[in-house]
Amino acid sequence: MRIRRRKRVVVTVVTDVNAPIDQLALQALSTEKLRVIVLLIITGLMAIQSLVPPSMLSSDLGAALQQNMGSFMRWRFAIVGFLIVYLVAQRLLVAYLIKTHQGIPPVYPFITALIEISMPTAGLVMAATYASPGSPVPLIPVFLYHVFIVLSALRLSLFLSLFTGAVAAIEFLVVSRFYLDRMNFYRPIQVPIGISLLVLGAVTGFVGREIRKRMVEANKLAEERNNIVHMFGRHVSPAVVNELLASGSDLRGEKKSVCVMFLDIRNFTSFAEKKSPEEVVYYLEHLFDFMIEIVNRNHGIINKFLGDGFMAVFGAPISDGHNCLNAVQAAKEILMRLKIEIAQGNVPPTRVGIGLHSGDAVMGSIGSALRREYTVIGDVVNLASRIEKLNKEFDSELLISEEVKHDALSDNLSEAISMGHVQVRGREEPIQIYQLA
């Protein structure tokens, strides 16, 4: 007689229900990080361009700009330098928020949007101040307005993009009124440009909102998948998990017809008394190893471990329409495999008792936000437990109820041995019991 010791790895999934931010907020931070990086790249290119004197880029800059080249370059360096420092600081802040799983303060995006959209305005004022009439220099800040507005889509907020577009439109019109009029710059189309900035903000906002909707849907599907995987963990076969994911089964309480199996290891207390805790654990793990595999293969799930036994359910959360037949087949396979393991010396002589009963039950995810469990509730559970205990009285290993016999053995009635009507504890009327092993 020997017990094979197997090392098993148990993976525990810990879910912090009080996490500072959810998955969607974390993804929003990731898109904000991407937006800042893109702005840094654009600003870096502007910094490189700032090193080249405007006179080398175009001969049409005008005499006014040529005369004030020193002041113009200083202002340009100041604006680009401030924007680089600001974006680097923002990049570090976003990285910190992602690392610490902290959400973005509600007012933060609007403050940063105001600062960022004011940079092209500052460039526009500078160009209007130093450039001559007809100079193309103001074209660059106007282009940057559009860049900042389009990138606001990555902030996934309709109102934030509308805010960005509205601020850009207002600032452009104000600068046009007080600075660009003297240059005769954009005078015929100042108002249309301002309106176009506002419209671009609205369109970008709708795009960002649609992106956010898609992210919410994707997160919902991922959360449903995680709920199913975490809820059933290693207690069901991969086929059942895949079928749950494909069907999108609701884990809320619902009524179903199921077949419940209770299995108990006989004389376990006296066995455990004579063994060390480690030997008891190895013994149980070896037994449960093949028993769980058999239950899973026959479309059942292990709902609860009961120390020296377990409760299995056939027909929930997924049913193939043959719940009782699957349960009977699983019970027979367990008894047959147990005999083989004993004969091979893998486990000491062991007897088990199995009880099966079929009926309606309510099942689903029950509990609180801190602890939830997929469980089965109903008289069918209580009666299956009572039937299993009758194995001691009849010196049997597998007992089933009339309901199980009717559904699972309709083609082979002679296989079941009637034990008559038996009174069970907690019930007024006796029930018909049949022995299969």
C-alpha positions in Angstrom: 0.0 0.0 0.0 1.5 3.4 -1.0 0.3 6.9 -1.6 1.8 8.8 -4.5 2.7 12.3 -3.4 2.1 15.0 -6.0 3.0 18.6 -5.7 0.2 20.9 -6.7 0.3 24.5 -7.4 -2.7 26.5 -6.1 -3.3 29.9 -7.8 -5.2 32.3 -5.7 -6.9 35.2 -7.4 -7.3 38.2 -5.2 -9.6 41.0 -6.2 -9.4 44.3 -4.5 -13.0 45.6 -4.5 -11.7 48.9 -3.1 -9.3 49.6 -6.0 -8.9 53.4 -6.6 -9.8 53.2 -10.3 -11.4 50.7 -12.6 -10.1 49.2 -15.8 -11.7 51.9 -18.0 -10.1 54.7 -16.0 -6.8 52.9 -16.3 -7.2 52.7 -20.1 -8.1 56.4 -20.2 -4.8 57.2 -18.5 -3.1 55.1 -21.1 -4.7 57.1 -23.9 -3.7 60.3 -22.1 -0.2 59.1 -21.9 -0.2 58.4 -25.7 -1.7 61.9 -26.3 1.1 63.6 -24.3 3.8 61.5 -26.1 2.4 62.6 -29.5 2.4 66.3 -28.4 6.0 65.9 -27.1 7.1 64.6 -30.6 5.4 67.5 -32.3 6.9 70.0 -29.8 10.3 68.4 -30.3 10.0 69.0 -34.1 9.0 72.6 -33.4 12.0 72.9 -31.1 14.3 71.7 -33.9 12.6 74.1 -36.4 13.1 76.9 -33.9 16.8 76.5 -34.2 16.6 77.6 -37.8 16.2 81.4 -38.4 13.0 82.2 -40.2 14.9 84.1 -42.8 16.5 80.9 -43.9 13.1 79.2 -44.4 11.4 81.9 -46.5 12.1 85.2 -48.2 8.5 86.3 -47.7 8.6 86.9 -44.0 8.5 90.7 -44.3 10.6 93.6 -43.2 9.0 93.9 -39.8 10.0 90.3 -38.8 13.5 90.8 -40.2 13.9 93.9 -38.1 12.7 92.2 -34.9 14.3 88.8 -35.4 16.0 88.8 -32.0 12.8 89.4 -30.1 10.8 87.0 -32.2 13.3 84.2 -31.7 13.4 84.8 -27.9 9.6 84.5 -27.7 9.6 81.5 -29.9 12.2 79.7 -27.7 10.2 80.7 -24.6 6.9 79.3 -25.9 8.4 76.0 -27.2 10.6 75.6 -24.1 7.6 76.1 -21.8 5.6 73.6 -23.7 8.3 71.0 -23.5 8.7 71.4 -19.8 5.0 71.3 -19.3 4.5 68.2 -21.4 7.4 66.4 -19.7 5.9 67.2 -16.3 2.5 66.0 -17.5 4.0 62.8 -18.8 5.6 62.1 -15.5 2.4 62.8 -13.7 0.4 60.4 -15.9 3.0 57.7 -15.4 2.8 58.2 -11.6 -1.1 57.9 -11.7 -0.9 54.7 -13.8 1.7 53.2 -11.4 -0.2 54.1 -8.3 -3.7 53.3 -9.8 -5.0 56.7 -9.1 -7.7 58.4 -11.1 -7.4 61.8 -12.9 -9.0 64.6 -10.8 -12.1 65.9 -12.7 -10.8 69.4 -13.1 -7.3 68.4 -14.3 -8.2 67.7 -18.0 -9.9 71.1 -18.4 -7.0 73.0 -16.9 -4.5 71.2 -19.1 -6.7 71.7 -22.1 -6.8 75.4 -21.4 -3.0 75.6 -21.0 -2.3 73.6 -24.2 -4.7 75.3 -26.5 -3.4 78.7 -25.3 0.1 77.8 -26.7 -1.0 78.3 -30.3 -2.7 81.5 -29.2 0.5 82.8 -27.7 2.3 81.9 -31.0 -0.4 83.7 -32.9 0.0 86.8 -30.8 3.8 86.6 -31.3 3.4 86.3 -35.0 0.9 89.1 -35.2 3.3 91.3 -33.2 6.5 90.8 -35.1 5.5 89.6 -38.6 4.7 92.0 -41.5 1.4 92.0 -43.3 1.1 89.1 -45.7 3.7 87.0 -43.8 2.8 83.3 -43.7 4.1 82.9 -40.0 0.6 83.0 -38.4 -0.3 79.9 -40.4 1.7 77.7 -38.0 -0.3 78.5 -34.8 -3.6 78.2 -36.7 -2.5 74.7 -37.8 -1.5 73.8 -34.2 -5.1 74.7 -33.1 -6.3 71.8 -35.2 -3.6 69.4 -33.9 -4.5 70.0 -30.3 -8.2 69.7 -30.9 -7.9 66.4 -32.9 -5.6 64.9 -30.2 -8.3 65.7 -27.6 -10.2 62.7 -29.0 -7.7 60.5 -27.0 -9.2 62.0 -23.8 -12.4 60.1 -24.5 -14.7 63.0 -23.4 -17.3 64.8 -25.6 -17.4 67.8 -23.2 -13.6 68.1 -23.0 -13.2 68.2 -26.8 -16.1 70.7 -27.1 -14.3 72.8 -24.4 -11.0 72.6 -26.3 -12.6 73.6 -29.6 -14.6 76.4 -28.0 -11.6 77.9 -26.2 -9.6 77.6 -29.5 -12.4 79.4 -31.4 -12.8 82.2 -28.8 -9.0 82.8 -28.4 -8.6 82.9 -32.2 -11.4 85.3 -32.7 -10.1 87.6 -29.9 -6.6 87.6 -31.3 -8.0 88.2 -34.8 -9.9 91.2 -33.6 -7.1 92.9 -31.7 -4.0 91.7 -33.5 -4.6 90.3 -36.9 -6.8 93.0 -38.2 -3.9 95.4 -38.5 -2.1 92.8 -40.6 -5.1 92.3 -42.8 -4.6 88.6 -42.1 -7.5 86.2 -42.5 -9.9 89.2 -42.3 -12.5 87.7 -44.7 -12.4 84.3 -43.1 -11.8 85.0 -39.4 -15.3 84.1 -38.4 -15.4 80.9 -40.6 -12.1 79.7 -39.1 -13.4 80.3 -35.6 -16.6 78.3 -36.4 -14.5 75.6 -38.0 -12.5 75.2 -34.8 -15.7 74.9 -32.7 -17.2 72.3 -35.2 -13.9 70.4 -35.2 -14.1 70.2 -31.4 -17.6 68.9 -31.5 -16.8 66.3 -34.2 -13.7 65.2 -32.3 -15.7 65.0 -29.1 -18.2 62.6 -30.7 -15.4 60.5 -32.0 -13.9 60.3 -28.5 -17.3 59.4 -27.1 -17.6 56.6 -29.6 -14.2 55.3 -28.7 -15.1 55.4 -25.0 -18.3 53.4 -25.7 -16.3 50.8 -27.5 -13.9 50.6 -24.6 -16.8 50.3 -22.1 -18.2 47.4 -24.2 -14.8 45.7 -24.4 -14.3 46.1 -20.7 -17.7 44.7 -20.0 -17.0 41.6 -22.0 -13.6 41.2 -20.4 -15.2 41.7 -16.9 -17.8 39.1 -17.7 -15.1 36.7 -18.8 -13.1 37.3 -15.7 -16.2 36.9 -13.5 -16.9 33.5 -15.1 -13.3 32.4 -14.9 -12.9 33.6 -11.3 -16.3 32.3 -10.2 -15.7 28.7 -11.5 -11.9 28.7 -11.5 -10.6 25.2 -11.5 -13.9 23.6 -10.6 -15.2 23.2 -14.2 -13.7 21.9 -17.4 -12.4 24.3 -20.0 -15.2 23.2 -22.3 -17.8 24.5 -19.8 -16.0 27.8 -19.3 -15.8 28.3 -23.1 -19.5 27.5 -23.5 -20.3 30.0 -20.7 -18.2 32.7 -22.4 -19.8 31.9 -25.8 -23.4 32.0 -24.5 -22.9 34.9 -22.2 -24.7 33.2 -19.4 -26.1 35.3 -16.6 -24.7 34.4 -13.2 -27.6 35.9 -11.3 -30.0 33.6 -9.5 -32.2 31.6 -11.8 -34.3 28.4 -11.5 -33.0 25.3 -13.3 -33.5 21.6 -13.3 -30.3 19.9 -12.0 -29.0 16.6 -10.7 -27.0 17.0 -7.5 -24.3 14.5 -6.4 -23.0 14.2 -2.9 -19.9 12.1 -2.3 -18.5 11.1 1.0 -15.3 9.1 1.9 -16.2 6.4 4.4 -14.3 6.1 7.7 -12.2 9.2 6.9 -12.1 10.3 10.6 -10.4 7.1 11.7 -8.0 7.2 8.8 -7.0 10.8 9.4 -6.5 10.0 13.1 -3.7 7.6 12.3 -1.9 9.7 9.6 0.0 13.0 9.6 -1.7 16.1 8.1 0.6 15.9 5.1 -0.4 12.3 4.4 -4.1 13.2 4.7 -3.7 16.0 2.2 -1.8 13.8 -0.3 -4.5 11.2 0.1 -7.4 13.6 -0.5 -5.6 15.3 -3.4 -5.0 12.0 -5.2 -8.6 11.0 -4.8 -10.0 14.3 -5.8 -7.7 14.6 -8.7 -9.4 11.8 -10.8 -12.8 12.4 -9.3 -12.9 16.1 -10.4 -11.6 15.1 -13.8 -14.5 12.6 -14.2 -17.1 15.1 -13.0 -15.8 17.7 -15.4 -15.7 15.3 -18.3 -19.3 14.4 -17.7 -20.5 18.1 -17.8 -20.7 18.6 -14.1 -19.0 21.1 -11.7 -17.7 20.7 -8.2 -19.8 23.2 -6.3 -18.4 22.6 -2.8 -15.6 20.6 -1.1 -16.9 19.2 2.2 -13.6 18.1 3.8 -13.9 14.4 3.1 -16.2 14.7 0.2 -17.8 17.2 -2.2 -21.0 18.3 -3.8 -21.3 18.3 -7.6 -24.0 19.7 -9.8 -25.0 18.5 -13.3 -27.0 20.9 -15.4 -25.7 24.3 -14.1 -24.6 26.6 -15.2 -24.7 24.8 -18.6 -26.9 21.8 -19.4 -26.7 19.4 -22.3 -30.2 18.0 -21.5 -28.9 14.8 -19.9 -28.2 15.9 -16.4 -29.2 12.6 -14.6 -27.5 10.4 -17.2 -24.3 12.4 -16.8 -24.4 12.2 -13.1 -25.0 8.5 -13.0 -22.2 7.9 -15.6 -19.8 10.1 -13.5 -20.7 8.2 -10.3 -20.0 4.8 -12.0 -16.7 6.0 -13.4 -15.6 7.3 -10.0 -16.3 3.9 -8.4 -14.6 2.0 -11.2 -11.5 4.2 -11.1 -11.4 4.0 -7.3 -11.2 0.2 -7.5 -8.3 0.5 -10.1 -6.4 2.9 -7.9 -6.8 0.6 -4.9 -5.7 -2.4 -6.9 -2.6 -0.6 -8.1 -1.7 0.4 -4.6 -2.0 4.2 -5.3 -4.4 4.6 -2.4 -5.2 2.5 0.6 -8.5 0.5 0.6 -11.2 3.2 0.5 -15.0 3.2 0.3 -17.2 6.1 -0.7 -20.9 6.8 -0.6 -22.6 8.6 -3.4 -26.1 10.0 -3.5 -28.0 11.4 -6.5 -31.2 13.4 -6.7 -32.8 15.5 -9.5 -35.1 18.5 -9.2 -35.4 22.2 -9.5 -33.0 24.5 -7.8 -32.1 28.2 -7.7 -28.5 28.9 -8.6 -26.4 31.9 -9.2 -23.8 34.2 -7.8 -24.7 34.9 -4.2 -23.0 37.0 -1.6 -21.7 40.5 -1.2 -19.2 42.8 -2.9 -16.5 41.4 -0.6 -17.2 37.7 -1.2 -19.3 35.9 -3.7 -19.9 32.3 -4.5 -21.7 30.4 -7.3 -24.0 28.1 -5.3 -27.2 26.0 -5.6 -30.1 26.3 -3.3 -33.2 24.1 -3.0 -34.7 21.0 -1.6 -32.9 18.9 -4.3 -29.6 19.7 -2.5 -30.9 18.6 1.0 -32.5 15.4 -0.4 -29.3 14.4 -2.3 -27.3 14.8 0.9 -29.9 12.7 2.8 -29.7 10.0 0.1 -25.9 9.8 0.3 -26.1 9.2 4.0 -28.4 6.2 3.5 -25.4 4.3 2.0 -24.3 3.6 5.5 -27.6 2.1 6.3 -27.8 -0.1 3.2 -24.0 -0.8 3.1 -24.1 0.5 -0.5 -21.9 2.9 -2.5 -24.4 4.5 -5.0 -28.0 5.4 -4.3 -30.3 7.3 -6.5 -33.8 8.7 -6.2 -36.9 7.8 -8.3 -36.4 11.0 -10.3 -32.9 10.1 -11.3 -33.8 6.5 -12.2 -36.7 7.8 -14.4 -34.5 10.2 -16.4 -31.2 8.2 -16.5 -32.2 4.5 -16.6 -35.3 4.5 -18.8 -33.6 2.1 -21.2 -32.2 -0.2 -18.5 -34.6 -0.4 -15.5 -33.2 -3.8 -14.4 -29.9 -2.1 -13.4 -31.5 -0.4 -10.4 -32.3 -2.4 -7.3 -35.3 -1.0 -5.4 -34.6 -0.3 -1.8 -38.3 0.5 -1.2 -39.7 3.6 0.2 -37.4 5.1 2.8 -38.2 7.7 5.4 -35.5 10.4 5.4 -34.9 13.0 8.1 -36.6 16.3 7.5 -39.3 14.9 5.2 -42.8 13.8 6.0 -43.3 11.5 3.1 -41.0 8.5 2.4 -39.1 8.5 -0.9 -38.3 5.7 -3.3 -34.6 4.8 -3.3 -32.7 2.6 -5.8 -29.2 1.1 -5.5 -26.8 1.0 -8.4 -23.7 -0.1 -6.6 
